Amino acid sequence: MHLKRWITSLVALPLLIFLILKGGAFLFTVFICFVCIVSLFEYYKIVLSNTDFKVFGFIPFLGFIAGCLIILASYFKSLMQLL
């Protein structure tokens, strides 16, 4: 069980370091939005498995949008402080 997590971290860590060093702040923000969507998808798949709601329904869609907007708002807020 833990072997999958170790393999994932060994693959993801160099990618993350490269993304931070060479990609810039906006590309890192886009990556974090992608991670947010994947995480919320897994969460909704677990939570909504025994209900009538679908993972690709309206309420999860609002959650995906809200998660990305919060991350993008923090990026643009920090950008405005630099100006």
Backbone torsions as a table, in degrees:
resi	resn	phi	psi	omega
1	MET	NA	-45.3	-178.5
2	HIS	-78.0	-16.9	179.9
3	LEU	-63.8	-38.9	178.1
4	LYS	-63.1	-38.4	179.4
5	ARG	-68.6	-39.4	177.8
6	TRP	-65.2	-42.8	179.4
7	ILE	-65.1	-42.2	177.8
8	THR	-61.5	-43.8	-179.9
9	SER	-68.1	-35.8	178.6
10	LEU	-68.7	-30.8	177.0
11	VAL	-81.2	-41.2	-174.1
12	ALA	-76.1	-31.0	-176.2
13	LEU	-62.9	-48.4	176.6
14	PRO	-62.3	-36.9	177.0
15	LEU	-62.9	-42.7	179.6
16	LEU	-65.5	-42.7	178.3
17	ILE	-63.4	-43.7	177.9
18	PHE	-62.6	-41.6	-179.4
19	LEU	-63.7	-40.0	-179.9
20	ILE	-70.0	-43.8	-175.4
21	LEU	-75.6	-40.9	-173.6
22	LYS	-106.0	-21.0	-172.0
23	GLY	-84.8	-28.0	-177.0
24	GLY	90.6	174.3	-174.5
25	ALA	-70.2	-38.4	-177.0
26	PHE	-69.1	-42.5	178.9
27	LEU	-64.5	-36.5	175.8
28	PHE	-64.8	-39.0	177.6
29	THR	-64.1	-41.3	177.3
30	VAL	-63.6	-40.4	177.9
31	PHE	-62.8	-43.4	178.9
32	ILE	-65.1	-35.5	174.9
33	CYS	-63.3	-41.1	177.3
34	PHE	-61.9	-44.4	178.1
35	VAL	-63.2	-38.7	177.6
36	CYS	-61.2	-44.7	-179.2
37	ILE	-65.4	-43.3	178.9
38	VAL	-63.7	-42.7	179.9
39	SER	-65.0	-43.7	178.4
40	LEU	-66.0	-36.3	176.8
41	PHE	-60.9	-45.3	178.5
42	GLU	-65.1	-39.6	178.4
43	TYR	-62.5	-48.0	-179.9
44	TYR	-65.2	-33.5	178.1
45	LYS	-64.5	-36.3	178.3
46	ILE	-75.3	-48.6	-173.2
47	VAL	-71.7	-38.7	-174.0
48	LEU	-94.8	12.6	-175.4
49	SER	-68.4	-30.7	-177.3
50	ASN	-106.8	21.4	-178.9
51	THR	-121.7	179.0	177.9
52	ASP	-82.9	-12.0	-179.7
53	PHE	-73.1	148.1	176.7
54	LYS	-101.8	153.5	179.7
55	VAL	-65.8	-30.7	178.8
56	PHE	-101.7	29.4	179.4
57	GLY	-83.7	-170.3	-175.5
58	PHE	-70.9	-44.8	-177.6
59	ILE	-66.0	-47.1	174.6
60	PRO	-61.9	-34.6	177.4
61	PHE	-61.1	-42.0	176.0
62	LEU	-62.5	-36.8	177.1
63	GLY	-64.9	-41.0	177.5
64	PHE	-62.5	-44.9	-179.6
65	ILE	-65.6	-44.7	-178.8
66	ALA	-63.8	-41.6	178.8
67	GLY	-60.6	-45.5	179.4
68	CYS	-68.3	-37.6	179.4
69	LEU	-66.3	-35.8	177.4
70	ILE	-64.8	-42.0	179.6
71	ILE	-67.4	-44.4	178.6
72	LEU	-65.7	-34.5	177.4
73	ALA	-64.3	-39.4	178.3
74	SER	-67.8	-34.6	177.6
75	TYR	-66.1	-49.0	-177.5
76	PHE	-70.7	-29.3	176.1
77	LYS	-66.1	-43.4	178.6
78	SER	-69.0	-30.6	176.9
79	LEU	-67.5	-40.2	179.8
80	MET	-67.5	-31.2	179.0
81	GLN	-70.6	-26.4	178.1
82	LEU	-74.6	-25.4	-178.1
83	LEU	-81.7	NA	NA
